[in-house]
Amino acid sequence: MTLSSLTRACLLLTASGALAAPPNIVLIMVDDLGPEWISSYGGEGIETPNIDKLAAGGMVFLNAYSMPQCTPTRVTLLTGQYPFRHGWTNHWDVPRWGAGCHFDPASNPSVARLLREAGYATAIAGKWQINDFRVQPGVLNEHGFDEWAVWTGGEGGNPASDRRYWDPYIYTSKSASRTYEGAFGPDIYNEFLIDFVERHKDGPMFLYYPMALTHGPLVATPHEPFAETRMERHKAMVRYTDYLVGRLVRALDDAGIRDNTIVIFTTDNGSSRGITGRMNGRAVQGGKGRLTENGPRQPFIANGPGLVPAGVTTEALTDFSDLLPTFCELSGAQVPEDFEVDGRSIADVLLGKRADGPRQWMLAMGFGPATLDDRGVRGVLDYAPRVIRDKRHKVHVHDGMVTEFYDLREDPWEERNLVGTAVSEHIRALAKLRLIVASMPERDARPRYVALPPQPWDRKRESVERR
């Protein structure tokens, strides 16, 4: 941390160590992209200069976990709870599959709603996919967002809605869902946020930017219209992601609010399995949906000139359940007393007040699509497979039993299962992780929702069970 940045940080802190003014919070979450595609994380064959600039001027986390797939990750970051508690242990594509399932605002708090109650202007742009806007047109407001510009998700019975990129089908707080002919969806989401920043620069704001990029289908971008092969298009989409991140950060600079804004850049799960990159001299196959490190371990960068120390790389543990309590601590928002949060605030780590966080372990869990029974949508299993790890050791857990144990320092690619080890150091580490496993419920919760009325596109129980 330079002397000038330390001076600015001191000016923004009160004598008690609290922030003198609530910071703006910007959460950027790319869809389906592992750290092997970020050059500051050792990604090879790709350049991400704008993301790398955030890393160089901020804090880089080496041990950050999402969930291994879309729905569990999104519900976890919004609620601060693990999937075994909030119930979304598997993917459920609400607009396409329905079946009455939805992320119910009456049963689930969201970080956006808590921050809005604390005086923040709130906005979302990009991908939501856990409610159907045809059935619940006001649900984003109920979840705490003042304004939005989001791809609807692929809606059952509406082929136009499959488009998130070229000729996108987008729902906004000013307009019903429609096709934007000739437009590139990621530009619309980005421009919406830039406009929101300009209009709300005088007060605290929370921007949630779950990007549509880089999820399939793989497409050519405005900058590389002649990209043809899968890899050409994937790399073009990564580069366009980086470009859009740079545009938004420049908008914060132009608005004069960067010194009181914390930007977090991360991704929702690993890259698609059909995409292989290189990181630190080794090929890395996309791990979306997997519990090996290429599935849940994500890039996680925090940047805030004058707030977040620059040039720091940390081994502090964090997972996406930490986002809600962290943002609440930074903003002064209150978590409902009757709501059990699994996450731990890392605000002191982000602000440079502590070198390490409060976590001793982190967790990821979930795989594949959810299923239906006579009570509605539920996880495929009563106890979803999961992984738990500390800074060095990791266990894979099935049906409450540890089936795999790895020393990630010696074996970062999880190639030597040490279950049954006779090494005393490993025996102690395994015993500690088994105690954590034993502390978890024996049966995962079901998603909390009051079922919506039946719709023509609802997926039926029989078709799900045959998958």
N, C-alpha and C positions, 0 to 999 in steps of 0.2 A: 504494500500500500504506500503510495507516494505521500509526501508531506502535504501537497495541495489537496489530495483527496481526503486525507485524514482531517485537515482543517475544515473542509466542507462538511464531513460527517459530524464533526463536533458541533458545528453551527446548527445542524438539523436535529440534534439530540438535546433533551432537557437534562438538568442535573441528575435526575433520577434514572437516566438511561433510556427513557421512552422517547419515541419519535415526537418531535415538536409539531409536526403536521402529518396526518395520515398519508402515506405514499400512494400514488397510483400503482396499480398492480396489473400487469399484462402477462397472461399465460398463453404461450404459443405451443400448441401440441400438434406435431405432424402425424399423419396417418400412415402406418406401416413403414417405418424406417428405423433400422438399427444403427448403432454407433459406427458400424463399418462404413457408412456413407457420409460421415462427418469428418473432414480432414483433420480438425483439431483433436479428434479422438483416435487418430492413426489411420483413418480411411485412406485408401490408396486408389489412384485412378479417377479421382473426383476432386474438385475444388469447391469449397463452400466459404468464400471470403467474408461474407456478412455474418454468418454464424460464428466463424472463427474470431471475428472482431469482438463479438459478445464474449467469447471465451477468454480472449486475451485481456479484455478490460473488466473481467468479472471473476466469478467463482465456478470452477468446473468440478462436478461431482463424479467420482469414479464408481460409486456404489449406489445406484438409484434404480429402483424397480417400479415398473408398471405391472399390470396384469398381462398375461400373454395374448389376450385378444380384446376386441373392441368393447363389447358391452360391459364386462366386469371392470375394465379400466375406467370407463366414463362414469359409471355409477359410484365407483370407489372414490374418485377425485371429487365428485360433487357432494358426497355424504360424509367423507372421512371414515367410512366403515369398510371393513374387509368383506369380500363376497360371502364368506360363511355366515356373516351377520346380516347384510342387506339382501341376500338371497339371489342376486344375479351372478351365479357362479358360471354360467355358460352364455354364449351369444344368443340374443333373440332380436331379430331384425323387425322391430315393431311395425313400421309402415308397410312392410311387405307381407308379414305373417299374421299380425294382429292377434286374434284369438282372445281379445279382451285385455291383453297384457299391455301395460304402459308404466312409465316411470311416474308414479302417482305423487303429485305435489302435496296431497292431503296426508300422505303417509311417510314422506321423506323430506327432510330439510335439504336445502342446497346451499352451497357456499355463496352463490350469487344472491340468494334471498337474504342471507345473513348480512352480507356486505351492503346491500341496498338499505336494509333496516338501520345500518350504521351511517347512512348518509352518502353512500357511493352512487354515482351514475353507473349503470351496468349495461353491457352489450355483449352479444355473441355473434360470431360470423364463422361460417364453414359448415361443419357436419354435426348433427345432433343424433338422430336415428333411434331415440328411445321413446319417442311419442309420435303419433300420427296426427299431423296438423289438419287433415280433413275432418277428423273426429274431435280434436281438441284445439281449435284455432287460437285460443288464448293461453295455451299451457306454458309457453316460454315466459310470459309475464307472471304467471303463477309461480314459476320456478325462480323468479327474481330478476329477470332481464327486462330493462326498459325498452330496448330496441334490438332488432335482429335482422340478419340477412343470411339465411341458411339454405343449403340444399335440403330438399324435403326428405331425402332418402328414397330409395326405389319403392314406390307405392304399389301395392298389389292392384292389378287391373288398370294401371296407368303407365303404359310404356314410355311416355315422354319423361316421366319422373326418373328414369334410370340415368339420365344425363346430369353429371355433376361438373363436367368440364366444358366441352364445346356445346353450344346451344343448351345451356344448363336450365334446369327446372328449379326455381328458387322461390322461397317464401320469405317475405320481409314484413317488418312491422308497419309498413306503409302500403303494402300491396298483397293481394291474394297470390297464391302460388301460380307461376306461369313460366313459359319458356322465354328465354332471352336469346333470340336468334342472332347468330353471328358472334356472340360474346364468349369469352373464356371465363368460366365460373370463378376460378381463383382470383381473377382481377376484380370481379364484382365484390367478393367477400373482403378483399384487401382495401378497396376504395371506400367501402362502407365504413370500415374501422378508421381509416384516415380522416374521413369526414366527421366521425364521432369524436375523435381526439380534438379536432379543431373546435368543435362546438362545446366541448366540456373541459377545456384546458384550465378553467378557473376553479375547478373543484375536484375532489378525489374521484377517480373512476376505476372501474374494474372491467378489463377487456378479456373475454375468454375466446380464444382463437383456435378452435379445433379444426385445423386445416383439412381440406378435401385431399390435397396432395399428400402422399404419393401413391395412394391406394389405386389398384387397378380399376378400370381398364387403363392400360398404358397408352398414352396419347402423345402426339407431337404438341409442342408448346408454341406460343407466339414468338419466342426467341429462336426456336429451332423447328420451324415448320416442316422440314424435310427429314426429320428423324423417322426411321422406318423400322429397324429391328427392335426386338424387345429391350435389349440393353441400351440401344441408342435412345429410345423413348424414356426408359427409366432414368438414365443419367440426365436427360433434358428436364425431366420433372424434378429431380433433385436440385438441379441448378436453378430452376424457376422458383422452387421453394426458397432457396437462399436469397434470390432476388427480391421476393415478396417480403421476407423477413427484413431485409435492408430497407425497403420502402417504408415499412411501418416504423422502424426505429428512427429513420430520418424525419418522419412526421412528428415523432415525439421531440426530436431536437428542434425542428422548426417551430413547434408550439411553445418552446422554451420551458419544458417541464421534465426534461431528462434527469435533472438533479434531484427530483423527488418522484422518480418512477423506478420500480423494480420490474424488470423483464425476466421471465423464466422461459427458457426454450427447452422443449423435451419432445418425446414421441410416445404414441399410445401403445405400441408393441413392436416386436421385431419386424424385419422386412418380410415380404412375401417369400414363401419357400421356393418359388421359381426363380428367385434373384440371388445370385452369389456375388459378393464383393470381396475385397481384400482389406485386411486391417493388420497393421504391424507385421507385414510379411507373410500373412497366412490367409488362405481362402476362408471366407465365412458365408455359409449358406444362410439364407433368410430363415428366421426361427419363429415366425408368427404362429401362435397356437401351441408352441412347445414350452416346456419348463426347463430346458437347458438354458444356459445364460444368453444365448442368442434370441430367446423369446422375450423374457421380461426385463433384462438389463438394458437400460436406455441411456442415451445422452441426456444430461441434465445440467443446464448452464443457468446461473443467476447473474444478472448484470444490473447495476444501478449506480452510476457515477455519484460519488459522495455518500452513498449508502452501503453498497456492497463492496468489500475490498477487491481491488483489481489484482490480477495475476496470481490467483490462489487456486491450487488444486487440492481437493480434500477427499479423504477416505471416509468421511462421515456417512453413515447409513441413512437412507431415506427411501420411502416408497410413497405411492400416490395417495395413501390414506392421510399422509402428513399435510397435504395441501390445504385442506379446510382449516385445521387448527392453526397452521402457519399464517394463512391470510387473515384469519380472525385476530390473531395476536398483533399482526402488523397494522391492521385497520382499526382496532378497538371494538370490533364486532363481538357479539356475545353468542356462544353456543348454547342452545336450549339445555337447561339443567337435566331434563328427563331424557336426553338423547345420548346414548353411549357412543363415544367416538374412539376408534382404535388408533387413529393417527396421533403423532406427537409433533408439536411445533418445533420447527428448525429456524425460527425467526432469529434467535441469537447467533446461530451459525451464519446465516445470510448477512447479518449486520456486522460480522467480525467480532462479536462480543465473546464468542466461545469458539475454540478450535475444533471441538467435536460436538456431536449432537447427543440427544438423550436416548437414542435407539441402541439396543444391544443386538437386535436382529430385525430382519425384514422378510416379507412374505409375498409370494405370487401364487395364483391358483386359477384353474379353469381351463376348459378345452371344448372345442366343437359347439354345435348348436344345442340349445336347451330342448326340452321335450314337454309334452302335454299329458296330463292325466285328468281324472274327473273333477279335480279342483282347479285346474288351470295350468299355467306355465310353471315349470320347476326345473331344477338342475337335473342332469342326466343321472347322477348318482346321489345317494344320500350324503356321501362324504367325497367331495371332489378332490382329485389329486392336487397336490400342492408342493411347493418347495419353500424351505426356510433356510436362511443363511445369515451368518455374521460376516465380519470382514475377511474371514479366511475359510471357514468351513460351511458346508452346505449339505442338507438332506433332502431327498425326495420322499414324499409320504403318500402311501396309498392305503385307504381303509384304516387310517389311524396308525399304520405301522411304517416305520422307516425301512425303505427298501434299497436306498442308495445313499452313500455318504462320500463326500469328496473334500479333499484339501485343495482349494482353489489357488492357493499360493504356489503349490507344486504342480497342480494339474488343472489349469484354467479352462481346459476344453472338456473336462469331466469324462476322462477316458479310463480311469482306474477306480473302480468302486471299492471303498475301504470298509464296507460293512464286514464285521468279523475281524477287524484289525487287532493286532496284539501290541501296537505301539501305545504307550501310556498316554502320551499327549493327545493322540486321536481318541482314545477311550474316554478321556475327560471331556473333550469337545463334543463327542457324540452324546454323552450322557446329558450335557447341558441342553443340547438341541432337542433331545427326547423329552425333557421336562417341558419345553415350550409346546411341543406337540400335545402332550398330555393336558395342557391348560386349555385347549380349544374344545369347543362343543363336539360331541360325538356325532351330531347330525347337523348338516347345513340348514340354514333358514331357507324359506321360500321367498320369492320377491313379494314385497308389500304393495298391494294394489287392490282397489275395488274394480272388478271387471267392467269393461266398457260394453255397450250393446253390441250384439253380433253384427258383423259386416260381411258382404258377399265375398270378399277376398280372404277371409280368415282361414288360416291353416287348420286343418282338422287333425284330431288326435291320431287317426289311423295313418295319415301320410307322414306325420312326424315319427311315429314308432317304426316305420319301414326304412327310415334313413340309415 
